[in-house]
Structure formats: structure tokens, C-alpha cells
Amino acid sequence: MGQPSIVWFRDDLRLADNPALRAAIDRDEPVIGLYVLDEESDGIRPLGGAAKWWLHGSLESLGERLRERGSTLVLRRGAAASVVADVAREASAGAVFWNRRYGGAEREVDATLKTALRDDGITVASFAASLLFEPWTVQTGAGTPYSVFTPFWRACQSMPTPRAPLPEPREMPGPRSTPASDDLDDWKLLPTAPDWAGGLRETWEPGEPAARARLREFLADDLADYDRSRDEPSAGATSGLSPRLRWGELSPYAVWHETVASGQKSGRFLSELGWREFAAHVLYHHPDLATKNLRSEFDAFPWPRLHPAQLRAWQQGRTGIPLVDAGMRELWHTGVMHNRIRMVTASFLIKNLLIDWRRGEQWFWDTLVDADGASNPFNWQWVAGSGADAAPYFRVFNPELQAQKFDPHGEYIARWAPEYRVDSPEDPPEPIVDLGETRKAALAAYEQMRRSSR
């Protein structure tokens, strides 16, 4: 037995279609899996509460699957560049492999580590595994990044077909001795005081096997109705794959190829994968996406003084606006929210309450199990009008009209905010703002911003 290969798992918590893992196995030396909980490196954003809950379950599943095949998963916490180097020395590793990340701080960590490991004589390689199209490979005719989705996705579709997914390894050589590992429970990723994750446990089973099962179920039962029903929050027609992709329990390559192989009409669904790619493309070129307006004129937007009570009412689903309250309670219970309702609730916060989009983005970051460093701020900036290919600011979603159009029988509202039912014994909260008056105020603020930026 020679020098082991370390596979540094990050947002790719799977065995199937994992190029870094495949490279380690092909090296024909013992394989050690490593996960680092990094809350110390400069610029690395700590996970929110719901994301930590998901991570705990997914790491449990990954560790078990590695052990079944003869390997192991080492858990460490700390600044990743130093931790990975330490584990490599402790294991006398000959190689370290990982799959690429695209945030600015993450890329800096990876580049620093790659240089240090190579200086120590260790083989290092990184691979494309989380995106179908690497951000720097998709460019306009002028060689610049895209800022509009439709031409971006058209350019992606003109590129070679994404590679076929790699098969899942059935066995791998394990090390004779393993570097010390933290106990997952000691990381305290699960909430205890109080335990607010009951709804998450009811809704989800993290891990690669459950992710694979959900993809098969979606393709067999839901894809045929996706185009027709995707905007109806009570229809249950969405894929439910977003947290699976965010944590890498599924690869986008597997989703792409299995969807195409199903032989069903799938262009609209695959374009949603494209939207995910576009968000990562924008993040790669704008690393401060979560904190800085992409459109600089929005830096002059006259946000009024924050009313904490209104922010809390929005967070708790007590605004008196039925569709908004239903959405915010779905988010708290399940860790996700239907995409149509995400747009409605975000628009209400930004344009009816006139609260900075960054406060909403932070709340979603803490409460979404699929909170992603690209998609979350990208979509908030889209609603705010300050981002790439964004909805015009003057497009204010009216939650009452949205409910009439997309929840005409009130099924979604009845499920998540039952006090708004006619026969409910509970009195619903009064609206905290007037939709018409606040729309006028939002448009006036937007016009003030436009005048000041001329």
C-alpha cells in the first residue's frame, strides 16, 4: 500500500458521477474521503440553520456509503487550506483531488491550497462536476460574460453535449490507518434549543440514495405535467431536486442525461437547470453578488428607515396578505418555497415594505435547505431589479392577483395559512400595509433613484 489519495468533498456529497473520487480510485492507492466545515477562511459565508440540518444528514449518508465500499470519511473543521494540508501530511498522502467551486473566496482558498500541496510534492487536480458548463467557457462574441439569460442559454446549447455521468464505484481500497476525525454530532449542526426542524424531517431525507429515488420519481410521475403545472403551488409539479443539486447528491450531468433519455418534452425543465448555470456564471464574474447591486444605479435607491416589526411579520408569515403568509410558513416548515411564491414574497418585502433585498436574502440563506451562494442572491437581485437580466423594478407582484391566477381554489393558502379560510375559527391578521399605497411609494422611490443617478 502506497501513498493514499484524499478526496476533498465539498458541494458534491455523492459517489456516482464524482470525477474527483474517480481520479482517486484510478490512482489505485487507498482512498480517504475528507469533509471540512470551514467557517474561518476569509470570505467564506457560514451556513444557515436549515442548510446545516441538511448537511448533517447528507454527511451521515455519505460516510455510511464510503464505509460500505471499504473507505472512510474524515471530518474536520477549521480554515480549509490549513486543514486539508494537515490531513494530507498526517495521511502521508500522495494526491489530493476535489471538484471545483465558483465563488470568489472559495476559488482563492482552492488556489492557495493547490500551490501549497504541489510545493510539498503532492499531486493535485480539480474537476468539473457541479456545473454543466464552466463559467469561463461561455462568452459573448466579444469575449465578455453574459448578462442576459436567453443568449447565455442559447450559447450553452450550442456547445458540445454535456459529458455522460460516471458510474458509481462499488468498492475502493481503504487506508490501513486513518487520520483522526471529528464526531459529526460534536459539530452541533442540528437544532436542539429549540428543535425547530420537525417540518424538515417530515419533508426530506438527505443523502444520495433518496436523491436518486426522487429523480426517478419525478421523471416517471411529474415531468409530463411540468410545463402545465409548474406555476401552481398546490399542484406538486416541481422537481424537488434543488437541495439535491445544491449539496451535490445528484450531479447536473445525471439530471440532464436521464431527463433527455426519458423521451419526454423537457425543454422547460432543462432551462431551469440553465437558470442555475446562469446564476453560477454571474457569481463567478461578480463574487460580491450577495452584498453589492450588480446595477450600480441601485446604490442610490432611497431605502427608508427599517421597521423591525414589519420585517418580523414577513419572516413569521403574519403580514395579513394570505399568499405571502402561506409562502413564508411553507418556507419555515419545509425549508423550501415554491418558486412562484418565492417571487411573490420577495417582491412584497422589497416593494411593498420597502426593505432592502439583502435582508430578505439573509433570511432565505438561513431558512432554505437549498440556500446556494449563487442562486439565492442572484434571484433576490432579479426580483429587486438590481441584478442580471432582472425583472424591471416597476414590475410589482400583486399577491392578491397572483393568488387568483395561480391558486384559484385557495388550496395552497388553505394548507399553509388556514386561518384565511372562510370557515376558519381563527381570525386572520390584518394587512400590515395597503398594497396599492405601498406600490405607489415603491414606484416613487424608484423614480427618485433614477433622477439621482442621471
Salt bridges, closest charged atoms under 4 A:
ASP11 OD1 - ARG246 NH1 3.22
ASP17 OD1 - ARG163 NH1 2.64
ASP26 OD1 - ARG22 NH1 3.54
GLU39 OE2 - LYS52 NZ 3.50
GLU39 OE1 - ARG77 NH2 3.11
GLU60 OE2 - HIS56 NE2 3.49
GLU68 OE1 - ARG69 NH1 3.33
ASP86 OD1 - ARG89 NH2 2.70
GLU90 OE1 - ARG76 NH2 2.61
ASP110 OD2 - ARG10 NH2 2.76
ASP110 OD1 - ARG101 NH2 2.79
ASP120 OD2 - ARG89 NH1 3.73
GLU134 OE2 - ARG100 NH2 2.67
GLU168 OE2 - ARG65 NH2 2.99
GLU168 OE2 - ARG69 NH2 2.60
GLU168 OE2 - ARG170 NH1 3.48
ASP185 OD1 - HIS56 NE2 3.83
ASP195 OD2 - ARG201 NH2 2.93
GLU202 OE1 - HIS333 NE2 3.13
GLU208 OE1 - ARG65 NH2 3.21
GLU217 OE1 - ARG214 NH1 2.70
ASP222 OD2 - ARG214 NH2 3.10
ASP225 OD1 - ARG228 NH2 3.51
ASP227 OD2 - LYS265 NZ 3.75
ASP231 OD1 - ARG230 NH1 3.73
ASP231 OD1 - ARG340 NH2 3.53
GLU249 OE1 - ARG244 NH1 3.07
GLU258 OE2 - ARG212 NH2 2.70
GLU272 OE2 - ARG230 NH2 2.82
GLU297 OE2 - ARG295 NH2 2.80
ASP356 OD1 - ARG358 NE 2.96
GLU361 OE1 - ARG45 NH2 2.76
ASP370 OD2 - ARG342 NH2 3.03
GLU419 OE2 - ARG318 NH1 3.48
GLU419 OE2 - ARG329 NH2 2.51
ASP423 OD2 - ARG421 NH2 3.11
GLU437 OE2 - LYS440 NZ 3.77
GLU447 OE1 - ARG450 NH1 3.52
GLU447 OE2 - ARG454 NH2 3.52
